[in-house]
């Protein structure tokens, strides 16, 4: 199935089957097809509640989660479009706080596919069109769009008047699509990534950005200036820091002392700060300080540094073992994992890993190698993935297993009795489904 999209609902599955046949392939960049599809649907992208648009290599999903938490803490209704899903396709489209219902989803996909058969949209383009149509037809107070790939040519970049745009952490990912030669594009890979993400900036709209290397920041600032966007870089127009057990945020509107995010990982404070900056640099959606504080504890983003509660998966191990799940698959994600487990003893973590064949296993293995007691390689269900022999040498034995259940049953726990399942969001979704923790 395209992008691993499978539904238990027959009507939804029928449309996903159609989408599989129509799609010219995954990760097709360009706005011509999506704009034509939307035109035939009545241009729903121009009929949305106030839009917050978020790009980035890592952290954009968490930033969206903090945006949603703050907006809902204010008592407002929020639409959210994110990707990929972990367990159910419906997770991609949240309407006024709830996952889209199956019957409406099937209807929307049918409308999109019926009207665009001759256009041959990609999986993501058709999904984006369905989401925008749902957002235009459903009353709401705000709308959050997560960029799927890049920014400049991503299907979500059809929204011309967002109230705020934001760029989260940047790194190398999807090189085959974002680093191809193009006239006017920067040669340096990291600068090219920044240039692509900056493409979501819009005239007279605030663009909030994290801290980057000088050459990356310059290309973003130059693009913002060229199109008339209002660029607010972190460290200049706003900033945040952790000390004394709190997240201290400041900008031209003043200072805020906030509780640390409940989401696990030091990097989540950065994602929360970006969301706060986006909310405080726009005026279309009023968010109080109380709602921002509540968002620190309310935000949820499953499958990322996710501690498994008791369930069928955890019961495969002794009761004193802990299992963490993380869908990260690039260098930035590997470094974040290493930072989280920095205080764990050497040789104390049993890693169960599955990575798509277009990802680099060293991105996860190398930062963690000193902490690993064992590495068990599993396939990613429904996707081409790396075999055990593709993984770099670690200071631990590398074996293979047929699936997650077999892997956990075969693991001889290291002294830390800690298992980390990592390498793919698709794999993370499989684990959550097996453990009966389906996102809602």
C-alpha positions in Angstrom: 0.0 0.0 0.0 1.1 3.6 -0.6 2.9 4.9 2.4 1.7 1.9 4.5 -1.9 3.2 4.4 -4.3 0.4 5.5 -7.7 0.8 7.0 -10.1 -1.6 8.8 -13.0 0.4 7.3 -14.0 -1.1 3.9 -15.0 2.2 2.4 -11.8 3.9 3.4 -9.7 0.9 2.2 -11.5 1.0 -1.1 -10.4 4.6 -1.6 -6.8 3.8 -0.5 -6.7 1.0 -3.0 -7.7 3.6 -5.7 -5.1 5.9 -4.5 -2.4 3.2 -4.8 -3.3 2.6 -8.4 -3.5 6.3 -9.3 -0.4 7.6 -7.6 2.7 8.1 -9.8 4.9 7.5 -6.8 5.7 8.7 -3.3 7.3 12.1 -2.5 6.5 13.8 -5.8 7.3 17.5 -5.5 5.7 20.4 -7.3 2.5 22.5 -6.9 1.0 22.2 -10.3 -1.0 19.0 -9.7 -2.2 19.9 -6.2 -3.3 23.4 -7.4 -5.3 21.9 -10.2 -7.0 19.4 -7.9 -7.9 22.1 -5.4 -9.2 24.4 -8.2 -11.6 21.6 -9.2 -12.7 21.3 -5.6 -13.4 25.0 -5.2 -10.1 26.1 -3.8 -10.7 25.0 -0.1 -7.2 26.2 0.8 -8.5 29.8 0.6 -11.4 29.1 3.0 -9.6 27.9 6.1 -9.5 29.2 9.6 -6.3 30.9 10.6 -3.4 28.7 9.5 -0.1 27.9 11.3 2.3 26.2 8.8 5.3 24.3 10.2 8.4 22.9 8.3 11.6 21.3 9.5 13.7 18.1 9.4 13.1 17.2 13.0 10.7 18.6 15.5 8.0 19.9 13.2 5.4 17.3 14.4 6.1 18.1 18.0 5.9 21.8 17.3 2.4 21.1 15.8 1.5 19.1 18.9 2.4 22.1 21.2 0.5 24.5 18.9 -2.6 22.3 19.1 -2.3 21.8 22.8 -2.2 25.6 23.4 -5.1 26.3 21.1 -7.2 23.7 22.6 -6.2 24.7 26.1 -7.7 28.1 25.2 -11.0 26.3 24.6 -10.8 26.7 20.8 -11.4 24.1 18.0 -8.3 23.2 16.0 -7.8 21.3 12.8 -4.5 19.5 12.3 -2.9 17.8 9.3 0.3 15.8 10.0 2.1 12.8 8.4 2.8 10.0 8.4 0.3 8.1 10.5 1.4 5.5 13.1 -1.5 3.1 13.2 -4.6 4.5 11.4 -4.7 6.7 8.3 -7.2 8.9 10.2 -4.4 10.2 12.4 -3.3 12.5 9.5 -6.5 14.6 9.7 -7.9 15.9 13.0 -11.1 17.9 12.8 -12.0 20.3 15.6 -10.0 18.2 18.1 -11.1 14.7 16.9 -9.7 12.3 14.4 -11.7 12.3 11.2 -14.5 9.8 11.1 -14.2 6.9 8.6 -17.4 7.6 6.7 -16.4 11.2 6.1 -12.8 10.3 5.2 -14.0 7.7 2.6 -16.3 10.4 1.2 -13.6 13.0 1.0 -11.1 10.7 -0.7 -13.7 9.6 -3.2 -14.5 13.2 -4.1 -10.8 14.0 -4.5 -10.0 10.9 -6.6 -13.1 11.2 -8.7 -12.3 14.7 -9.7 -8.6 14.2 -10.3 -8.2 10.9 -12.1 -6.8 12.5 -15.2 -4.3 14.6 -13.1 -2.8 11.5 -11.5 -2.0 13.1 -8.1 0.5 11.6 -5.7 -0.6 9.9 -2.5 0.4 12.9 -0.4 -1.2 15.4 -2.8 -4.6 13.6 -2.7 -4.4 13.3 1.0 -3.6 17.0 1.4 -6.5 17.9 -0.8 -8.8 15.8 1.3 -7.5 17.4 4.5 -7.9 20.9 3.2 -11.4 20.1 1.9 -12.3 18.8 5.4 -10.9 21.8 7.1 -12.8 24.2 4.8 -16.1 22.3 5.4 -15.8 21.9 9.2 -16.1 24.9 11.6 -12.9 25.6 13.5 -10.9 28.4 15.1 -7.5 27.5 13.8 -5.7 25.1 11.5 -2.2 23.6 11.8 -0.4 22.2 8.7 2.8 20.1 9.0 4.9 20.2 5.8 5.4 16.7 4.4 8.7 17.1 2.6 10.9 20.1 2.1 8.6 23.2 2.1 9.0 25.2 -1.1 7.3 22.6 -3.3 5.4 20.6 -0.7 1.7 20.1 -1.3 0.8 22.0 1.9 2.5 25.1 0.5 -0.7 26.1 -1.4 -1.9 28.1 1.5 -1.1 31.7 0.6 -2.2 33.6 3.8 -1.1 31.7 6.9 -1.1 33.7 10.2 2.4 32.4 11.2 5.0 30.1 9.7 7.7 28.2 11.6 10.8 26.2 10.8 12.0 23.6 13.4 15.4 21.9 13.6 17.2 21.3 10.3 19.3 18.4 9.2 19.9 16.1 6.2 17.0 13.8 5.2 15.3 12.8 2.0 18.5 13.7 0.1 17.3 12.3 -3.2 14.4 14.8 -3.4 15.8 17.9 -1.7 19.4 17.9 -2.9 18.9 17.5 -6.6 20.5 20.2 -8.8 18.3 23.2 -9.6 19.1 26.6 -11.0 19.5 29.1 -8.2 19.6 26.5 -5.4 22.6 26.7 -3.0 25.3 24.0 -3.5 26.0 23.2 0.2 23.6 20.5 1.3 22.6 22.0 4.6 22.2 25.5 3.1 20.0 23.9 0.4 17.8 22.3 3.1 17.4 25.7 4.8 16.6 27.2 1.4 13.9 24.6 0.7 12.3 25.0 4.1 12.3 28.8 3.8 9.9 28.4 0.9 6.9 28.3 3.3 7.5 32.0 4.2 4.8 34.4 2.9 4.6 38.1 2.4 3.6 40.1 5.5 3.5 36.9 7.6 5.7 36.2 10.6 8.4 33.5 10.0 9.8 32.1 13.3 13.0 30.1 13.1 15.3 28.2 15.4 19.1 28.7 15.7 21.1 27.5 12.7 24.6 27.8 11.3 25.2 31.3 10.0 25.1 30.4 6.3 21.8 28.6 6.8 20.3 31.5 8.7 21.5 33.9 6.0 19.7 32.1 3.2 16.5 32.0 5.2 16.8 35.7 6.1 17.5 36.6 2.5 14.5 34.7 1.2 12.3 36.3 3.8 13.5 39.7 2.9 13.1 39.1 -0.8 9.4 38.2 -0.5 8.5 40.6 2.3 8.1 38.1 5.1 8.6 39.2 8.7 11.6 37.1 9.9 11.9 36.5 13.7 15.0 34.3 14.3 15.6 32.8 17.7 18.4 34.5 19.6 17.5 37.8 18.1 13.8 38.5 18.2 12.9 35.7 20.7 14.6 33.1 22.8 14.2 30.4 25.4 16.3 28.6 27.9 16.0 26.0 30.6 17.1 26.7 34.1 15.9 26.1 37.7 13.5 23.4 36.3 11.5 25.8 34.1 11.4 26.9 30.5 12.1 30.6 30.4 10.8 32.3 27.3 11.2 35.9 26.2 10.2 38.1 23.2 9.1 41.7 22.5 5.9 41.0 24.4 7.7 40.1 27.6 8.9 37.0 29.5 7.2 33.8 30.4 8.2 31.2 33.0 6.7 27.8 32.0 6.8 24.3 33.3 9.0 21.9 31.2 7.2 19.9 28.6 5.8 16.5 29.6 7.1 15.2 26.2 10.3 13.3 26.8 13.6 14.7 25.5 15.5 18.0 26.1 14.8 18.9 22.5 11.1 19.2 23.2 11.7 22.4 25.0 13.0 23.8 21.8 9.9 22.6 19.9 7.6 24.1 22.6 9.5 27.4 22.4 9.0 27.6 18.6 5.3 27.0 19.0 5.0 29.7 21.7 6.9 32.1 19.4 4.6 31.4 16.5 1.5 32.0 18.7 2.9 35.2 20.3 3.9 36.7 16.9 0.4 36.7 15.4 -2.9 38.3 16.4 -5.5 36.3 14.6 -5.9 33.6 17.3 -5.6 34.9 20.9 -3.8 32.6 23.3 -3.4 33.5 26.9 -0.3 32.8 29.0 -2.4 30.3 31.0 -3.1 28.2 27.9 0.6 28.3 27.0 1.5 26.9 30.4 -1.2 24.2 30.1 0.2 23.2 26.7 3.5 22.1 28.2 1.7 19.2 29.9 -1.1 18.6 27.4 0.9 18.1 24.3 1.1 14.6 23.0 3.1 13.2 20.1 3.1 9.4 20.1 6.0 7.3 18.8 8.7 9.8 19.6 10.7 9.0 22.8 7.6 7.1 23.8 7.7 5.0 27.0 5.4 2.0 26.6 2.9 1.4 29.3 1.9 -2.1 30.4 0.4 -4.1 27.5 0.9 -7.1 25.2 4.3 -5.9 24.1 5.7 -5.1 27.5 4.4 -8.4 28.8 6.9 -10.2 26.5 9.7 -9.0 28.9 10.2 -9.2 32.7 8.1 -6.7 34.6 11.2 -4.7 35.7 12.2 -4.0 32.1 11.4 -0.7 30.4 10.7 -0.3 26.7 11.1 2.9 24.7 9.9 3.5 21.2 11.2 6.2 18.9 10.5 6.6 15.2 13.6 8.8 14.4 15.6 7.8 11.4 18.3 10.5 10.7 21.4 12.0 12.3 19.5 14.5 14.3 17.2 11.8 15.7 20.2 9.6 16.6 21.9 12.5 18.5 18.7 13.2 20.4 18.5 9.6 21.4 22.1 9.6 22.5 21.4 12.7 24.6 18.4 11.2 26.2 20.3 8.0 27.2 23.5 9.8 28.1 23.3 8.9 31.8 22.7 5.2 31.0 25.7 2.9 31.6 27.8 1.5 28.8 26.3 -1.7 27.3 23.0 -1.3 29.1 20.5 -0.9 26.2 19.2 -3.6 23.9 18.3 -2.0 20.6 15.6 -3.4 18.3 15.9 -1.6 15.1 14.2 -1.5 11.7 15.1 1.1 9.0 13.8 1.8 5.6 16.3 1.0 2.8 16.7 4.7 1.9 17.9 5.6 5.4 21.3 5.4 6.9 21.6 2.9 9.8 24.7 4.6 11.1 22.6 7.7 11.9 21.1 5.7 14.8 23.8 3.1 15.6 26.8 5.4 15.8 25.6 7.9 18.4 24.4 5.0 20.6 27.1 2.4 20.0 28.7 2.6 23.5 25.4 2.2 25.2 24.4 -1.0 23.3 24.3 -4.4 24.8 22.8 -6.0 21.7 21.3 -5.0 18.3 18.4 -7.0 16.9 17.4 -6.1 13.3 13.8 -6.5 12.2 12.0 -5.7 8.9 9.7 -2.7 8.6 6.3 -4.2 7.8 5.1 -3.3 4.3 8.3 -1.5 3.3 11.8 -2.2 1.9 14.2 -2.1 4.8 17.8 -2.8 5.7 19.1 -6.3 6.4 21.2 -7.1 9.4 24.4 -7.0 7.3 23.8 -3.4 6.3 24.2 -2.1 9.9 27.6 -0.7 11.0 29.7 -2.4 13.6 28.6 -1.7 17.1 30.2 -2.7 20.4 27.5 -5.4 20.7 26.4 -8.5 18.8 24.0 -7.9 15.8 21.3 -10.5 15.1 18.1 -10.5 13.2 14.5 -11.4 14.0 11.4 -11.9 11.8 9.3 -9.3 13.7 9.0 -7.3 16.9 7.5 -10.1 18.9 10.3 -12.5 17.9 12.9 -9.9 18.6 11.7 -9.2 22.1 11.3 -12.9 22.9 14.9 -13.5 21.8 16.5 -10.6 23.6 18.7 -11.4 26.6 18.4 -8.3 28.6 21.5 -6.3 29.3 22.3 -5.0 32.8 20.1 -2.0 32.4 17.0 -4.0 31.4 16.2 -1.3 28.9 15.0 -1.9 25.4 14.9 0.7 22.7 12.8 0.1 19.5 13.9 2.6 16.9 14.6 3.5 13.3 11.2 4.1 11.7 7.9 5.7 12.4 6.2 2.8 10.6 7.9 0.4 13.0 6.9 2.6 16.0 3.3 2.5 14.8 3.5 -1.3 14.6 4.7 -1.5 18.2 1.9 0.9 19.5 -0.7 -1.2 17.6 0.7 -4.4 19.1 0.7 -2.9 22.6 -2.9 -1.6 22.2 -1.9 2.0 22.4 -3.6 3.3 19.3 -3.3 7.1 19.0 -6.6 8.9 19.4 
